[in-house]
Amino acid sequence: MSTNEQVPEQKVVETPKTSSTASSVKSFLAGGFGGMAAVLVGQPFDLVKVRLQTSEGIYKNTFDCFKQIIKNDGVLGLYRGMATPLASITPIFAVSFFSYDLGKKMALGFRGKDADPKAPLTLAETTFAGAFSAVPTTLVMAPSERIKVLMQIQGQGGEAKYKGPMDAVKQLYKEGGLRSIFRGTGATLLRDSPGSAAYFVAYELIKKGLTPKDGSDLQFGAVLFAGGMAGVAMWSIAIPPDVIKSRIQSAPAGTYNGMIDCLQKTVKADGASALFRGLGPAMLRAFPANAATFLGVEYSRKVMDKIF
C-alpha cells in the first residue's frame, strides 16, 4: 500500500447490543438522581407515616404528629433517619429503574416470533415490568428500610438505642446476624411488587395521555403531574402491607412469627383500621416526592442522551 493512499474513515455503528447496554446504564443512573430528589422532598412525610404506624396512642393524627416532632426535636427532627435512605437511595432507585428497563426487555422477549418487536408495550407487559422491578430492588430496599424505621422511631420516649445507621447495623448483626438486618424482606416485596406495577403503569398511561400529538417532549408541568399521580397510585394500594412491614421491622425480636401473625395481632389489638395508619402522610408525600423523582429521572436522562 502506498504511503500516500488514504484509509477510508470507518464509522462506528451502534449495534442493538450496545444500544441496549447504554439504555440500561442510563436507566440506572437516572433512577439514582430521581431517588435522591424523592428523599429530599418526601422525608418529613415518611417520618410521620412511620411514627403513626408504629406508635400506639402517642399522636392524635397526622398534624399532631408533625407538631409534636417539631416541638420536641425542632424542624430538623423531621429529617431524623434521613442518612440511611439518602445514602442508599441511589442504589435503590437506580436498581428499580434499571430493573424496570430489564423487565420491559424481558416482556419484549416473551413475544411470539410473529409479533412486532417495535410495537409499544401492552398494559399487561408494562404491569409485568413494573412488578418485576420490585424483585431485585427488594434486596437493597429491605435492609435500608429496616435501619430507617429503627432510626425514625427513636425519640418517641426513652433513650436512643442507636447512635446512627452504622451503629444500628452493628447491633442488629450482633443480635441476629444478617437475618435480623433483612427482617421484613417478604413484607417489603409484598408491598413493592403490586405497588411498583401500579406506579409504572400509572406513569406510562398518564405520560402517554399528556404527550403532545406532534411527538414533542413532555412539558415540565406534565412530568410533575404524571410522576405525582404515579406515586398516588402506588400508595393507594401499598399502605396495608407497609403497616405490616413497619411493625415487623420495628418490633423486638420474637414479637411476630411472620406476616400473617403480624396481621392477625394488629387487627386483633387495634382493629382493621390500623392497617391504614399513616395513609394521610403517605398520600401527602406521594405526589410531591414522586413528582420530584420522575422530574429527576426524565431530565437527567435527557442530559445523558446528549452525552452518550
C-alpha positions in Angstrom: 0.0 0.0 0.0 1.3 3.4 -0.9 2.2 5.8 1.9 0.1 8.4 0.1 -3.0 6.2 0.0 -5.7 7.3 2.4 -7.5 4.8 4.6 -11.3 5.4 4.4 -12.7 6.7 7.7 -14.7 3.9 9.5 -18.0 4.8 11.1 -18.8 3.3 14.4 -22.2 1.6 14.0 -24.2 1.3 17.2 -25.4 -2.3 17.4 -28.6 -3.3 19.2 -26.5 -4.8 22.0 -24.5 -1.6 22.6 -27.7 0.5 22.4 -29.4 -1.9 25.0 -26.4 -1.6 27.3 -26.4 2.2 27.1 -30.2 2.3 27.8 -29.7 0.1 30.9 -26.8 2.3 32.2 -28.9 5.5 31.6 -31.9 3.9 33.5 -29.6 3.0 36.4 -28.1 6.5 36.7 -31.4 8.4 36.1 -33.1 6.3 38.8 -30.4 7.3 41.2 -30.9 11.0 40.5 -34.6 10.6 40.8 -34.3 8.8 44.1 -32.2 11.5 45.7 -34.8 14.1 44.7 -37.5 11.9 46.3 -35.8 11.7 49.6 -35.1 15.4 50.0 -38.8 16.2 49.3 -40.5 13.3 51.0 -38.5 12.6 54.2 -40.7 14.6 56.6 -43.9 12.9 55.5 -42.2 9.4 55.6 -41.0 10.0 59.2 -44.6 10.9 60.3 -46.0 7.9 58.5 -43.7 5.5 60.3 -44.3 7.2 63.6 -48.1 6.8 63.2 -47.7 3.2 62.1 -45.5 2.0 65.0 -46.8 4.1 67.9 -50.0 3.5 70.0 -51.8 6.5 71.5 -48.9 8.9 71.3 -50.3 11.0 68.4 -53.9 12.1 67.7 -53.5 12.5 64.0 -51.0 13.5 61.2 -51.0 17.1 62.2 -50.4 16.3 65.8 -47.5 14.1 64.9 -45.9 16.9 62.9 -46.5 19.3 65.8 -45.0 17.0 68.5 -41.9 16.2 66.4 -41.2 19.9 65.8 -41.9 20.8 69.4 -39.5 18.0 70.8 -36.8 18.0 68.1 -37.2 21.1 66.1 -37.7 21.3 62.3 -34.6 19.2 61.7 -36.3 16.5 63.7 -38.5 15.9 60.6 -35.3 14.7 58.9 -34.4 12.1 61.6 -33.2 8.9 59.9 -32.6 10.5 56.6 -29.0 9.5 56.4 -29.9 5.9 55.7 -32.3 6.4 52.8 -30.2 9.3 51.3 -27.1 7.1 51.4 -28.9 4.1 49.9 -31.4 5.9 47.7 -29.0 5.9 44.7 -28.7 2.1 44.5 -32.3 1.6 45.5 -33.9 3.8 42.8 -31.1 3.0 40.4 -31.8 -0.7 40.7 -35.6 0.0 40.5 -35.4 1.9 37.2 -32.7 -0.5 35.9 -34.9 -3.5 36.7 -38.0 -1.8 35.1 -35.9 -1.4 32.0 -34.9 -5.0 32.2 -38.5 -6.1 32.8 -39.6 -4.3 29.6 -36.9 -6.1 27.6 -38.0 -9.4 29.1 -41.6 -8.6 28.2 -40.5 -7.9 24.6 -38.5 -11.2 24.6 -41.7 -13.1 25.6 -43.5 -12.0 22.5 -44.1 -14.6 19.7 -42.0 -14.7 16.6 -44.8 -13.1 14.5 -45.2 -10.2 16.9 -43.7 -6.8 16.0 -40.7 -6.2 18.4 -41.0 -2.4 17.9 -44.7 -2.3 18.9 -45.3 -0.3 22.2 -45.7 -2.4 25.4 -49.2 -3.5 26.2 -50.8 -2.8 29.5 -50.1 -6.4 30.7 -46.4 -6.1 29.6 -45.9 -2.8 31.4 -47.6 -4.3 34.5 -45.2 -7.3 34.4 -42.2 -5.0 34.0 -43.3 -2.8 37.0 -44.0 -5.8 39.2 -40.7 -7.4 38.3 -38.7 -4.3 39.1 -39.5 -4.8 42.8 -37.8 -8.2 43.0 -34.1 -7.1 42.6 -34.9 -3.8 44.3 -36.1 -5.5 47.5 -32.7 -7.0 48.1 -31.4 -3.4 48.6 -34.6 -1.8 49.9 -35.4 -4.2 52.8 -32.2 -3.7 54.9 -32.3 0.0 54.2 -36.0 0.2 55.4 -35.2 -1.8 58.5 -32.5 0.6 59.6 -34.5 3.7 58.5 -37.6 2.6 60.6 -35.5 1.9 63.7 -33.9 5.3 63.4 -37.2 7.1 62.8 -39.0 5.6 65.8 -36.2 6.8 68.2 -37.2 9.9 70.1 -40.7 8.8 70.9 -39.7 8.2 74.6 -36.7 6.8 76.4 -33.1 7.0 75.4 -32.0 6.5 71.8 -30.7 2.9 71.4 -28.7 3.6 68.2 -26.1 6.3 67.7 -26.5 6.2 64.0 -27.2 4.0 61.0 -23.9 2.1 61.2 -24.3 1.6 64.9 -27.7 0.1 64.2 -26.3 -2.2 61.6 -23.6 -3.4 64.0 -26.1 -4.0 66.8 -28.6 -5.8 64.6 -25.9 -8.1 63.2 -24.6 -8.8 66.8 -28.2 -9.6 67.9 -29.3 -11.8 65.0 -26.9 -11.7 62.1 -27.9 -11.0 58.5 -31.4 -12.4 59.2 -32.0 -9.5 61.7 -30.8 -6.9 59.2 -33.0 -8.3 56.4 -36.1 -8.7 58.7 -39.2 -7.7 56.8 -37.9 -8.6 53.3 -41.1 -10.6 52.5 -43.4 -7.8 53.6 -41.3 -5.3 51.6 -41.7 -7.4 48.4 -45.4 -7.8 49.2 -45.7 -4.0 49.3 -43.5 -3.1 46.4 -44.3 -5.7 43.7 -48.0 -4.7 43.2 -47.1 -1.1 44.2 -44.4 -0.8 41.6 -46.8 -2.3 38.9 -49.3 0.4 39.7 -46.5 3.0 39.9 -45.1 2.5 36.4 -48.4 1.7 34.7 -49.9 4.9 36.0 -46.9 7.0 34.9 -46.8 5.5 31.4 -50.5 5.9 30.9 -50.6 9.5 32.1 -47.4 10.3 30.3 -48.9 8.9 27.1 -52.1 10.9 27.6 -50.2 14.2 28.1 -47.6 13.8 25.4 -48.2 16.3 22.6 -49.7 14.9 19.4 -46.7 16.3 17.4 -44.4 13.9 19.4 -42.5 16.7 21.1 -41.1 16.3 24.6 -43.3 16.3 27.7 -43.6 19.7 29.4 -42.2 20.4 32.9 -45.6 20.5 34.5 -46.8 17.3 32.7 -43.8 15.4 34.1 -44.6 16.6 37.6 -48.2 15.7 37.3 -47.6 12.2 35.8 -44.9 11.4 38.4 -47.0 12.7 41.3 -50.1 10.7 40.2 -47.9 7.6 39.8 -46.9 8.0 43.5 -50.6 8.4 44.5 -51.5 5.2 42.5 -48.8 3.2 44.3 -49.6 4.3 47.8 -53.3 3.9 47.3 -52.7 0.1 47.5 -49.4 -0.1 49.4 -50.4 1.1 52.9 -51.7 -2.2 54.5 -48.5 -4.2 53.6 -46.4 -1.2 54.5 -48.0 -1.1 58.0 -47.1 -4.8 58.4 -43.6 -4.2 57.2 -43.1 -1.3 59.6 -44.3 -3.2 62.6 -42.2 -6.3 61.8 -39.1 -4.2 61.3 -39.6 -2.1 64.4 -40.7 -4.7 66.9 -38.4 -6.6 69.3 -37.3 -10.0 68.1 -39.9 -12.7 68.6 -42.9 -10.3 68.7 -44.3 -11.6 65.4 -44.0 -15.0 63.8 -44.2 -13.8 60.2 -46.5 -11.6 58.2 -49.7 -13.5 58.8 -49.1 -13.5 62.6 -48.4 -9.7 62.5 -51.6 -9.1 60.5 -53.7 -11.1 62.9 -52.2 -9.5 66.1 -52.5 -6.0 64.5 -56.2 -6.4 63.6 -57.0 -8.1 67.0 -55.3 -5.4 69.0 -56.2 -2.2 67.0 -58.9 -3.2 64.6 -58.8 -3.3 60.8 -58.4 0.5 60.6 -54.8 0.0 62.0 -53.9 -1.3 58.5 -54.4 2.2 57.1 -52.4 4.1 59.7 -50.0 6.5 58.0 -52.3 6.8 55.0 -52.6 10.6 55.4 -48.8 11.4 55.5 -48.2 8.7 52.8 -50.6 10.4 50.4 -49.3 13.9 51.3 -45.8 12.6 50.5 -46.8 10.6 47.4 -47.4 13.4 45.0 -44.5 15.8 45.7 -41.9 13.1 46.3 -42.7 11.1 43.2 -43.1 14.3 41.1 -39.6 15.1 42.1 -38.5 11.5 41.3 -39.7 11.5 37.7 -38.5 15.0 37.2 -35.0 13.9 38.2 -35.3 10.8 36.1 -36.6 12.4 32.9 -34.3 15.4 32.9 -31.1 13.5 33.9 -32.0 11.1 31.1 -32.2 13.9 28.6 -28.7 15.1 29.7 -27.3 11.6 29.3 -28.9 11.2 25.9 -26.8 14.1 24.7 -23.6 12.7 26.2 -23.8 9.1 25.1 
